[in-house]
Amino acid sequence: MGRLEGKTALVTGGAQGIGFEGAKLFASEGAKVFIADINVEKGEAAAKAIGCEFVRCDVSKAEDVRSVVERCGTVNVLYNNAGIFWTGHDGKITDISEEDWDRVIAINLKSVYLFTKYAIPTMIKAGGGSIVNTGSSAAQIGIPDCDAYTATKGAIVQLTKSLAVEYGRYGVRTNCISPAAIMTPMMRQSNPENSSFDEERFLKLRTPLRRYGTPEEIAKIALFLASDESSYLNGAIIVADGGITVNGDLSKIDTD
């Protein structure tokens, strides 16, 4: 029997990257999976590949989110994975337009509010459930030139803790994965080839494991948090970054 057998899992932003791998792994472990994503072409292709259901959804709009949750019925697992790193729009707080700030907040943070708002009552009715939020290393350390993104990820970490305290009594566990340097399409977009980003230097001086992580590695953590194997984890922040946020100055040691 699969680790999510008989459970319904809703994955936001599941059309590609980490969300897709999470949805695929959930389905392989017996869950009935729903992917909520705004990208119809990629969402339908992902659903076909996985054998799950796709629902087109603007995760920042209450009416869309409510409709998705109603279509799912009972949500046993909610994986709040949708988010954007908006290259060319995000940046220093003094440079970000109000419109761009609002969009990043709406997609990255408001979506978590909306999906938890509508999914938690179904979890409570079912006797409990698991919420897995997606943070970032940006919630643990300061990262320049992405102040809107950083603000959302810090807020998600703190919201995770509040939800854990508020709803744990009802059997609803809320935990968070904070990844960094995971090789996804969004990662590539955030560090375009014509930028000043030095990939070799980053891997040698900032990344103790000297490599990028993979979406499959994050999906395995999400599965653990979604399943009963993590039944006593509530309010946990799992930093999956290969050691980036805890390293020292690697320039002072052998970087080969």
Summary of the structure (lengths in Angstrom):
residues: 256
radius of gyration: 17.9
end to end distance: 44.5
largest distance: 55.3
contacts: 877
relative contact order: 0.15
helix: 48%
strand: 15%
